[in-house]
Amino acid sequence: MTYIVNREKFKTDLGRQLYDRLVSILDDDDFILAVLVETQGDEKKKAFLDMLDKTGMNTADEILDYLDNIYN
């Protein structure tokens, strides 16, 4: 399978950590891209990863609903 989002393209550890977390939740380019669009920059990535740890969200639907409510 060819992926649109490739882990090696991330320049920061936070980017790779977020990518790994997202793949562990749902290995789907559309899901990963949707989250990455809303979490551009290390500050947003860090806050998002902290939120995932704090809330225990672990499904794509929960995460996408959260992002939709926060950023849209």
Stockholm file with secondary structure:
# STOCKHOLM 1.0

chainA/1-72         MTYIVNREKFKTDLGRQLYDRLVSILDDDDFILAVLVETQGDEKKKAFLDMLDKTGMNTADEILDYLDNIYN
#=GR chainA/1-72 SS CCCSSCGGGCCSHHHHHHHHHHHHHCCCHHHHHHHHHHTCSHHHHHHHHHHHHHHCCCSHHHHHHHHHHHHC
#=GC SS_cons        CCCSSCGGGCCSHHHHHHHHHHHHHCCCHHHHHHHHHHTCSHHHHHHHHHHHHHHCCCSHHHHHHHHHHHHC
//
